[in-house]
Amino acid sequence: MSAEFQLFFNDEKWYIAHKDKIANKIKTLNTYIKKNDSAYLLSGIGSISNKGNWPFDVRFFFEDKRIFIEISAHPLSIEKDLKALFTWLRKQTGIVILDEDGELAGW
C-alpha cells in the first residue's frame, strides 16, 4: 500500500512558470529512472519494490496547481533524494506538503 502526498506551492504562478525546472531537478536525482506518460518515477537502490510488481518506489504527477506524490516504498536512497528535492524547492519558493488526510507531512 502506498502513501499519498500533495505538494502545494505558496506561489502557484511560480510553480506554473517553473514546471520544467522542477522536472529537470527530479531527473538529476540518483534514484530517477524515467518519465512515463503521466509521471516521473524514482526507484530506490536495493528496493524491495523492484523484486515485486512495482518497477518504482515514487511517482510524481504534475497537476495544474500542485504535484501529487505517491510513495510505495522509501529505502534510504529514496528518503535522501526526496529530502534533497524538498530542500531545493524550499530554497526556490514556499511549499506545503500534505498527507492523504490533509495534515502537514514531515518532509
C-alpha positions in Angstrom: 0.0 0.0 0.0 1.3 3.4 -0.9 1.3 6.8 0.9 -0.1 9.8 -1.0 1.1 13.4 -0.6 0.2 16.7 -2.2 2.9 19.3 -2.8 1.4 22.8 -2.9 3.3 25.9 -3.8 2.6 29.2 -1.9 3.0 31.0 -5.2 1.1 29.0 -7.8 2.4 31.3 -10.5 6.0 30.3 -9.6 5.1 26.6 -10.0 3.4 27.1 -13.3 6.4 29.1 -14.6 9.0 26.6 -13.3 7.5 23.1 -14.0 10.3 22.3 -16.4 12.9 23.4 -13.8 11.3 21.1 -11.2 11.2 18.2 -13.7 14.8 18.7 -14.6 15.7 18.7 -10.9 13.8 15.4 -10.5 15.8 13.9 -13.4 19.1 14.7 -11.6 18.2 12.6 -8.6 20.2 9.4 -8.2 17.0 7.3 -7.9 15.3 8.8 -11.0 14.6 6.1 -13.6 12.2 7.5 -16.2 9.2 9.5 -17.1 6.2 7.5 -18.3 3.1 9.0 -19.9 1.9 10.7 -16.7 4.6 10.6 -14.0 8.2 10.9 -13.2 9.4 7.7 -11.5 12.0 7.0 -8.8 13.3 3.6 -7.8 15.5 3.2 -4.7 18.8 1.4 -4.7 18.2 -2.1 -3.4 14.5 -1.5 -3.1 12.2 -4.4 -2.3 9.7 -2.9 -4.8 12.0 -3.8 -7.6 11.6 -7.5 -6.7 7.8 -7.3 -6.7 5.2 -6.0 -9.1 6.2 -2.3 -8.9 9.0 -1.1 -11.0 9.2 2.2 -9.0 9.0 3.5 -5.4 7.8 7.0 -6.0 5.7 8.7 -8.7 5.4 12.4 -9.2 2.3 13.6 -11.1 2.5 17.2 -12.2 -1.0 18.7 -12.0 -2.3 22.2 -12.7 -1.7 23.7 -9.3 0.2 21.0 -7.4 2.3 17.9 -7.6 0.7 14.7 -6.5 3.3 12.3 -5.0 2.7 8.5 -4.4 5.3 6.7 -2.4 5.1 2.9 -2.4 8.5 2.3 -0.6 11.2 4.5 0.9 14.5 2.9 1.2 17.3 5.2 2.4 18.2 6.2 -1.2 14.7 7.4 -1.8 14.5 9.3 1.5 17.8 11.0 0.7 16.6 12.1 -2.7 13.2 13.3 -1.5 14.8 15.3 1.2 17.2 16.8 -1.3 14.4 17.7 -3.7 12.2 19.3 -1.0 15.2 21.2 0.4 16.0 22.5 -3.1 12.3 23.5 -3.6 12.2 25.4 -0.3 15.2 27.4 -1.4 13.3 28.4 -4.6 9.8 29.1 -3.1 7.5 28.3 -0.3 5.9 24.8 -0.3 3.5 22.9 1.8 3.4 19.1 1.8 0.2 17.4 3.0 -0.5 13.8 3.6 -3.6 11.9 2.4 -5.5 13.2 5.5 -4.7 16.8 4.7 -2.2 17.0 7.6 1.2 18.6 7.3 3.7 15.9 6.3 7.1 15.5 8.0 9.0 16.0 4.7 
